[in-house]
Amino acid sequence: MQANIGGVDRVVRIVAGLALVGAALGGVIGAWGWFGIVPLATGAIGYCPAYKLFGFRSCPLQKQEGSK
């Protein structure tokens, strides 16, 4: 799994995920708030399967060793 989520995208995902899970824990929103685990996890690991599926990436390409 090569990272496909950039820095700003990761921060936004983590903050949104924490907000949703926190709101669910606090009873502010219903059980659907637990879906916040998905952006929280993808932001934490830096990889999004949906981005891979659609060929999108928000992080810069890393230069491979030995290529010019």
Buried (B, 14 or more C-beta within 10 A) or exposed (E): EEBBBBEEBBEBBBEBBBBBBEBBEEEEBEEEBEEBEBBBBBBEEBBBEEBEEEEEBBBEEEEEEEEE
